[in-house]
Amino acid sequence: MSQRPVPDSYPRRLRGGARGVAVSAMLAMLALALGLPRPASAALEIEVTSGVRDPVPIAIVPFTPLPPADGGLDVAAVVQHDLEGSGRFRALPRERMPAKPTRADEIVAGSWKGAGSDYVVVGRVSASGSGDLAVDFDLVNALTGTRLATQRFVGAASALRNAAHRVSDVVYQKILGVRGAFATRIAYVAVDGTAPAQHYQLIVADADGANQHLVLESRFPLMSPAWSPDGHYLAYVSFETKHSGIYVQLVRSGERRQVSARAGVNGAPEWSPDGRKLALTLGGGGGNPDIYILDLATQDLARITDDPAIDTEPVWAPDGRSLYFTSDRAGSPQIYQIGAQPGAHPKRITFSGTYNARPRVSPDGTQLAMVTLDNGAYRIAVQDLASGTVRVLSHGRLDESPSFAPNGATLIYSARDGERGVLATVATDGLTGLRLKAPEGEVRDPAWGPFNP
């Protein structure tokens, strides 16, 4: 008998198998006190699990450094890590580079073409007044000698890694025609220890898992992080008051407030596109969950679904006019769409298979990501909302919690590596993917943040 994944917002009667036992153990944590602060878990380790058959050959020449102001950061190495990690580029090893230019006019195109590179990236780090650093770079087509990009990024020394990611974004877009998302952030939950003495951390990191920032830690379960559209806030679920509550926290300062602690279930918060409301799952004393919309300014609460079935995991359509959600009203979990106002009638969206849950909508509104039952395993799939065509993208046995990158080209999700929880990514075309895992403990519940302003 197969196990099904247990979305964090699901109440107990939709939970099953070994994960149901884990939930019971997790709830036992409610008897423990909040832990003392400690550093965030070590940076995630990246393993490329799949890539395109013919990756683009590129050379990223070491940038001119500026010690000690640059803190020893190898900007070119970060760019190479980003591009190779995407699975779509193959970088020329430094020992095989015919020269070490730092400007476009120093590049002899023929020599780089002879070394097997179609493109060359060169750059330098310099001081830019007021203590800021500037990163200048050029992207050159080695086949034609054409300069494809010349750009400068200026910021504090602490933002140098982000500047490197922005270089990667430009290179990715210029060559592949898709906006890069390397300079964005992810949020996730790290779990260490064994039940009932587990330790939970809510962490924000660069999209590559580096540059971690500890948002919150607790001896109580944390789950379902969700980014505000401007990237300044996270909403999440915490059990620190001995039952589920929904909190909104300013990432930079740590300032936070509880926005829902009603009787029963408080789960699955999701920001509206205008950042003014949260869609969430609430279940009163009777324990039957439904979808609600909470106005954060007025605390007005609008009930969207009212059905004996379990309705949960709401997510907004990009235009803010409707919600997608999971419901078992047809006898098994399926995804529905409903207008974002009381009295609207839901429409079933998924019909392929007996289990489809945890909907997430692509930024352009054309694709629906979900967890689907596929040959006895729970995997990540995408459905084309126009044609209804479904494609299974992941290959694990218990994959869950998909989240789109802001460019819509990649999904991040929770997976299993043996008995440990890890994060994984997969391109929406299914061709590339990587795995991010913690040196110790496990990581889960990823949420990909928006593009930085």
C-alpha positions as CSV (number, residue, x, y, z in Angstrom):
1,M,0.0,0.0,0.0
2,S,1.5,3.3,-1.0
3,Q,2.0,6.3,1.1
4,R,0.7,9.7,-0.1
5,P,2.5,12.9,0.7
6,V,1.1,15.0,3.5
7,P,0.7,18.6,2.5
8,D,1.5,20.7,5.6
9,S,-2.0,22.3,5.7
10,Y,-3.9,19.0,5.6
11,P,-5.7,18.0,8.7
12,R,-5.4,14.6,10.2
13,R,-8.2,12.9,8.3
14,L,-6.4,13.5,5.0
15,R,-3.1,12.2,6.4
16,G,-2.0,8.7,6.2
17,G,0.8,6.1,6.4
18,A,4.2,6.8,8.1
19,R,3.8,10.5,7.6
20,G,0.7,10.4,9.7
21,V,2.8,8.9,12.5
22,A,5.3,11.6,12.0
23,V,2.6,14.2,12.4
24,S,1.6,12.7,15.7
25,A,5.2,12.9,16.9
26,M,5.5,16.4,15.6
27,L,2.5,17.5,17.6
28,A,4.1,16.1,20.7
29,M,6.6,18.9,20.3
30,L,4.0,21.3,21.5
31,A,5.0,20.4,25.1
32,L,8.5,21.8,24.6
33,A,9.7,25.3,25.1
34,L,11.1,27.6,22.4
35,G,14.8,26.9,21.8
36,L,17.5,29.5,22.4
37,P,18.8,31.2,19.2
38,R,21.7,29.6,17.4
39,P,23.2,30.1,13.9
40,A,21.3,29.0,10.8
41,S,22.1,25.5,9.5
42,A,25.2,25.2,7.2
43,A,24.8,26.2,3.6
44,L,23.0,23.7,1.4
45,E,25.1,21.5,-0.8
46,I,24.2,21.4,-4.5
47,E,24.3,18.3,-6.7
48,V,23.3,18.6,-10.4
49,T,21.0,15.7,-11.1
50,S,20.2,16.3,-14.8
51,G,21.1,18.7,-17.6
52,V,20.5,19.2,-21.3
53,R,22.3,16.9,-23.7
54,D,24.3,19.7,-25.4
55,P,25.0,22.4,-22.8
56,V,26.2,25.8,-24.1
57,P,30.0,26.0,-23.9
58,I,31.1,29.2,-22.1
59,A,34.2,30.6,-20.4
60,I,33.9,32.7,-17.2
61,V,37.3,34.3,-16.8
62,P,38.4,35.2,-13.2
63,F,37.3,38.8,-12.5
64,T,39.9,41.3,-11.4
65,P,39.6,41.3,-7.6
66,L,39.6,44.1,-5.1
67,P,41.1,42.8,-1.8
68,P,40.4,43.2,1.0
69,A,37.1,45.0,0.2
70,D,35.7,42.1,-1.8
71,G,36.1,39.8,1.2
72,G,37.9,37.2,-1.0
73,L,34.8,36.4,-3.0
74,D,35.5,34.9,-6.4
75,V,32.8,36.6,-8.4
76,A,33.5,34.5,-11.5
77,A,33.3,31.3,-9.5
78,V,29.8,32.3,-8.3
79,V,28.7,33.0,-11.9
80,Q,30.1,29.7,-13.1
81,H,28.4,27.9,-10.2
82,D,25.1,29.5,-11.2
83,L,25.3,28.7,-14.9
84,E,26.6,25.2,-14.5
85,G,24.1,24.5,-11.8
86,S,21.3,25.4,-14.2
87,G,22.2,22.3,-16.3
88,R,22.3,24.4,-19.5
89,F,25.9,25.5,-19.6
90,R,29.3,23.8,-19.6
91,A,32.1,26.1,-18.3
92,L,35.7,25.9,-19.6
93,P,38.1,25.0,-16.9
94,R,40.4,27.8,-15.9
95,E,43.6,25.8,-16.6
96,R,42.5,25.5,-20.3
97,M,41.8,29.2,-20.8
98,P,44.1,30.7,-23.5
99,A,44.3,34.0,-21.7
100,K,42.9,35.9,-18.7
101,P,41.4,39.1,-20.1
102,T,39.2,41.4,-18.0
103,R,37.6,43.6,-20.7
104,A,35.8,42.8,-23.9
105,D,38.4,44.6,-26.1
106,E,41.1,42.3,-24.8
107,I,39.3,39.1,-26.0
108,V,40.7,37.5,-29.1
109,A,37.6,35.6,-30.3
110,G,39.4,33.0,-32.4
111,S,41.5,31.7,-29.5
112,W,38.4,31.2,-27.4
113,K,36.6,29.5,-30.2
114,G,39.6,27.2,-30.6
115,A,39.4,26.4,-26.9
116,G,35.8,25.2,-27.4
117,S,33.9,28.2,-25.9
118,D,31.0,29.8,-27.7
119,Y,30.8,32.7,-25.2
120,V,33.2,34.5,-22.9
121,V,32.4,36.5,-19.7
122,V,35.0,38.9,-18.4
123,G,34.8,41.4,-15.6
124,R,36.4,43.3,-12.7
125,V,35.6,44.5,-9.2
126,S,36.4,48.1,-8.3
127,A,35.7,50.8,-5.7
128,S,32.7,53.0,-6.5
129,G,32.8,55.7,-3.8
130,S,31.0,55.8,-0.4
131,G,32.4,52.4,0.4
132,D,30.4,50.7,-2.4
133,L,31.8,48.2,-4.8
134,A,31.2,48.1,-8.6
135,V,31.1,44.9,-10.7
136,D,31.6,45.6,-14.4
137,F,31.3,42.7,-16.9
138,D,31.2,42.0,-20.6
139,L,29.6,39.1,-22.4
140,V,31.2,38.3,-25.8
141,N,30.2,35.9,-28.6
142,A,33.4,34.0,-29.3
143,L,32.1,32.8,-32.7
144,T,31.5,36.3,-34.0
145,G,33.4,38.6,-31.6
146,T,30.2,40.5,-31.0
147,R,29.7,42.1,-27.5
148,L,26.3,40.9,-26.3
149,A,26.2,42.7,-22.9
150,T,28.1,45.3,-21.0
151,Q,26.8,46.2,-17.6
152,R,27.7,47.5,-14.1
153,F,26.2,46.6,-10.7
154,V,27.0,48.8,-7.7
155,G,26.3,48.1,-4.1
156,A,27.6,47.5,-0.6
157,A,30.4,45.0,-0.2
158,S,27.9,42.8,1.6
159,A,25.9,42.6,-1.6
160,L,28.8,41.4,-3.8
161,R,27.5,37.9,-4.0
162,N,24.1,39.2,-5.2
163,A,25.9,41.3,-7.8
164,A,27.5,38.0,-9.1
165,H,24.1,36.4,-9.3
166,R,22.9,39.4,-11.3
167,V,25.7,38.9,-13.7
168,S,24.5,35.3,-14.1
169,D,20.9,36.5,-14.7
170,V,22.1,38.8,-17.6
171,V,24.2,36.1,-19.2
172,Y,21.4,33.5,-18.9
173,Q,18.9,35.9,-20.5
174,K,21.1,37.1,-23.3
175,I,22.0,33.6,-24.4
176,L,18.8,31.6,-23.7
177,G,16.2,34.3,-24.0
178,V,14.7,33.6,-20.5
179,R,15.1,35.9,-17.6
180,G,17.4,34.5,-15.0
181,A,16.4,33.9,-11.4
182,F,19.8,33.5,-9.7
183,A,19.5,36.8,-7.8
184,T,16.3,35.7,-6.1
185,R,15.8,34.1,-2.7
186,I,14.2,31.0,-1.4
187,A,12.7,30.3,2.0
188,Y,12.5,26.9,3.6
189,V,12.3,25.0,6.9
190,A,15.3,23.2,8.3
191,V,14.7,20.4,10.9
192,D,17.3,18.9,13.1
193,G,17.1,16.2,15.8
194,T,14.7,13.4,16.3
195,A,11.1,13.5,17.6
196,P,10.0,14.6,20.1
197,A,13.2,16.8,20.5
198,Q,13.4,18.3,17.0
199,H,14.6,21.9,16.3
200,Y,13.0,24.0,13.6
201,Q,14.5,26.9,11.7
202,L,12.8,29.1,9.1
203,I,15.6,30.2,6.7
204,V,16.0,32.6,3.8
205,A,18.9,32.0,1.4
206,D,20.0,32.9,-2.1
207,A,18.5,30.7,-4.8
208,D,21.7,28.6,-4.7
209,G,21.3,27.9,-1.0
210,A,24.1,30.2,0.0
211,N,24.1,33.4,2.1
212,Q,21.6,32.1,4.7
213,H,19.6,34.3,7.0
214,L,17.8,32.9,10.0
215,V,14.3,34.3,10.2
216,L,12.9,32.3,13.1
217,E,13.8,29.2,15.2
218,S,11.6,27.2,17.5
219,R,11.2,23.9,19.3
220,F,7.7,23.9,17.8
221,P,6.9,23.0,14.2
222,L,7.2,25.7,11.5
223,M,5.6,25.2,8.1
224,S,4.1,26.6,4.9
225,P,6.3,29.8,4.4
226,A,4.9,32.1,1.7
227,W,6.5,35.3,0.3
228,S,4.7,38.6,-0.1
229,P,4.7,39.9,-3.7
230,D,7.3,42.6,-2.8
231,G,9.6,40.1,-1.1
232,H,9.7,42.0,2.2
233,Y,7.5,39.6,4.3
234,L,7.0,36.0,5.0
235,A,3.7,34.4,6.2
236,Y,4.0,31.0,7.8
237,V,2.4,28.6,10.3
238,S,3.8,28.1,13.8
239,F,2.7,25.9,16.7
240,E,4.4,27.9,19.4
241,T,1.2,28.8,21.2
242,K,0.3,25.1,21.5
243,H,-2.0,25.2,18.4
244,S,-1.5,26.3,14.9
245,G,-1.3,30.1,14.2
246,I,-0.5,32.2,11.2
247,Y,2.2,34.8,11.4
248,V,3.4,37.6,9.1
249,Q,7.1,38.6,9.6
250,L,9.2,41.3,8.1
251,V,12.3,39.4,6.9
252,R,14.8,42.2,7.3
253,S,14.0,43.3,10.8
254,G,12.3,40.2,12.3
255,E,9.3,42.2,13.3
256,R,6.2,40.0,13.2
257,R,2.6,39.7,14.2
258,Q,0.1,36.9,14.6
259,V,-2.8,37.3,12.1
260,S,-4.8,34.2,12.7
261,A,-5.1,31.9,15.8
262,R,-8.7,30.8,15.5
263,A,-10.0,27.6,17.0
264,G,-9.1,24.5,15.0
265,V,-6.9,24.6,11.8
266,N,-5.0,27.7,10.8
267,G,-2.9,26.8,7.8
268,A,-1.6,27.3,4.3
269,P,-1.3,31.1,4.1
270,E,-0.9,32.6,0.6
271,W,-0.5,36.3,-0.3
272,S,-2.8,38.0,-2.8
273,P,-1.1,39.5,-5.8
274,D,-1.6,43.0,-4.4
275,G,-0.1,42.0,-1.0
276,R,-3.1,43.2,1.0
277,K,-4.8,39.8,1.8
278,L,-4.0,36.3,2.7
279,A,-5.9,33.3,1.4
280,L,-5.8,30.6,4.1
281,T,-7.3,27.4,5.4
282,L,-9.4,27.6,8.6
283,G,-11.2,24.9,10.4
284,G,-13.3,25.7,13.4
285,G,-14.0,23.6,16.5
286,G,-15.7,21.0,14.3
287,G,-12.4,20.5,12.4
288,N,-13.7,20.8,8.9
289,P,-11.4,23.1,6.9
290,D,-12.5,25.6,4.3
291,I,-10.9,28.4,2.3
292,Y,-11.1,32.0,3.6
293,I,-9.6,35.4,2.7
294,L,-8.2,37.6,5.4
295,D,-7.8,41.3,4.8
296,L,-4.6,42.2,6.7
297,A,-5.4,45.8,7.2
298,T,-9.0,45.4,8.6
299,Q,-8.8,41.8,9.8
300,D,-12.1,41.2,7.9
301,L,-12.6,37.6,7.1
302,A,-14.5,36.3,4.0
303,R,-15.5,32.6,3.7
304,I,-14.9,31.4,0.2
305,T,-15.9,27.7,0.4
306,D,-18.5,26.1,2.6
307,D,-18.6,22.3,2.0
308,P,-18.5,19.2,4.1
309,A,-15.4,18.2,2.2
310,I,-11.9,19.2,3.2
311,D,-11.0,22.4,1.2
312,T,-7.4,23.5,1.7
313,E,-4.1,24.8,0.1
314,P,-5.4,27.9,-1.6
315,V,-3.3,29.8,-4.1
316,W,-4.2,32.9,-6.1
317,A,-4.4,33.2,-9.8
318,P,-2.0,35.9,-11.0
319,D,-4.9,38.3,-11.7
320,G,-6.2,38.0,-8.1
321,R,-9.7,37.2,-9.3
322,S,-9.8,33.5,-8.4
323,L,-8.2,30.9,-6.2
324,Y,-7.1,27.3,-6.9
325,F,-7.4,24.9,-4.0
326,T,-7.3,21.2,-3.1
327,S,-10.5,19.4,-2.1
328,D,-11.6,15.8,-1.6
329,R,-15.2,16.6,-2.4
330,A,-15.1,14.2,-5.4
331,G,-13.8,11.3,-3.1
332,S,-10.1,11.9,-3.6
333,P,-7.9,15.0,-3.5
334,Q,-8.3,17.1,-6.7
335,I,-7.7,20.7,-7.6
336,Y,-10.5,23.2,-8.1
337,Q,-10.8,26.9,-9.1
338,I,-13.2,29.3,-7.5
339,G,-13.8,33.1,-7.7
340,A,-12.2,35.1,-4.9
341,Q,-15.5,36.3,-3.4
342,P,-18.2,34.7,-1.2
343,G,-20.9,32.8,-3.0
344,A,-18.7,31.7,-6.0
345,H,-19.0,28.2,-7.3
346,P,-15.9,26.0,-7.7
347,K,-14.9,24.3,-11.0
348,R,-12.8,21.2,-11.0
349,I,-9.5,21.6,-12.8
350,T,-7.7,18.2,-12.5
351,F,-9.1,15.0,-13.9
352,S,-6.0,12.9,-14.6
353,G,-5.4,10.3,-11.9
354,T,-6.8,9.7,-8.4
355,Y,-4.6,12.2,-6.5
356,N,-3.7,15.8,-7.4
357,A,-2.9,18.3,-4.6
358,R,-0.9,21.3,-3.5
359,P,-1.6,23.6,-6.5
360,R,0.8,26.3,-7.5
361,V,0.2,28.6,-10.5
362,S,3.0,29.8,-12.8
363,P,3.7,33.6,-12.8
364,D,2.1,34.0,-16.3
365,G,-1.0,32.0,-15.3
366,T,-0.6,29.3,-18.0
367,Q,0.6,26.3,-15.9
368,L,-0.5,24.6,-12.7
369,A,2.1,22.7,-10.7
370,M,0.9,20.0,-8.3
371,V,1.7,16.8,-6.5
372,T,0.3,13.8,-8.4
373,L,0.1,10.1,-7.9
374,D,2.2,8.5,-10.6
375,N,2.8,4.8,-10.7
376,G,2.5,4.4,-7.0
377,A,4.8,7.4,-6.2
378,Y,4.0,11.0,-5.4
379,R,5.7,13.3,-7.9
380,I,5.6,16.9,-9.2
381,A,3.7,17.5,-12.4
382,V,2.5,20.5,-14.4
383,Q,-0.8,20.9,-16.2
384,D,-1.2,23.2,-19.1
385,L,-4.3,25.2,-18.1
386,A,-5.4,25.8,-21.7
387,S,-5.2,22.2,-23.0
388,G,-5.4,20.2,-19.8
389,T,-2.2,18.3,-20.7
390,V,-0.3,17.0,-17.7
391,R,3.4,16.2,-17.6
392,V,5.2,14.5,-14.7
393,L,8.5,16.2,-14.0
394,S,10.1,14.6,-11.0
395,H,11.1,11.1,-10.3
396,G,11.1,10.6,-6.6
397,R,8.8,8.5,-4.4
398,L,7.6,11.2,-2.1
399,D,7.9,14.6,-3.8
400,E,5.8,17.5,-2.5
401,S,5.5,21.3,-1.9
402,P,6.2,22.7,-5.4
403,S,7.0,26.4,-5.9
404,F,7.6,28.2,-9.1
405,A,10.7,30.4,-9.7
406,P,9.6,34.0,-10.5
407,N,10.6,33.4,-14.2
408,G,8.3,30.4,-14.4
409,A,11.1,28.3,-15.9
410,T,11.9,26.1,-12.8
411,L,10.2,24.5,-9.8
412,I,11.6,23.9,-6.4
413,Y,10.1,21.2,-4.2
414,S,10.6,18.9,-1.3
415,A,12.1,15.4,-2.0
416,R,13.6,12.5,-0.1
417,D,17.3,11.4,-0.2
418,G,17.0,8.1,1.6
419,E,15.2,8.9,4.8
420,R,16.2,12.6,4.8
421,G,14.3,15.5,3.4
422,V,16.1,17.6,0.8
423,L,15.1,20.3,-1.7
424,A,15.2,19.7,-5.4
425,T,14.6,21.7,-8.6
426,V,13.3,20.7,-12.0
427,A,12.9,22.8,-15.1
428,T,9.3,23.0,-16.4
429,D,10.5,21.4,-19.6
430,G,11.8,18.5,-17.5
431,L,15.4,18.7,-18.9
432,T,17.4,20.0,-16.0
433,G,17.4,19.6,-12.2
434,L,19.5,19.8,-9.1
435,R,19.3,18.8,-5.5
436,L,20.0,20.9,-2.4
437,K,20.6,19.2,0.9
438,A,21.8,20.2,4.3
439,P,25.0,18.6,5.7
440,E,22.9,17.6,8.8
441,G,19.2,17.2,9.4
442,E,16.7,17.8,6.7
443,V,15.1,20.7,4.8
444,R,11.5,21.0,3.5
445,D,8.7,23.4,2.6
446,P,10.5,25.5,0.0
447,A,9.0,28.8,-1.3
448,W,10.7,30.7,-4.1
449,G,10.6,34.4,-3.6
450,P,9.8,37.1,-6.2
451,F,12.3,39.0,-8.4
452,N,14.1,41.7,-6.4
453,P,13.0,45.2,-7.1
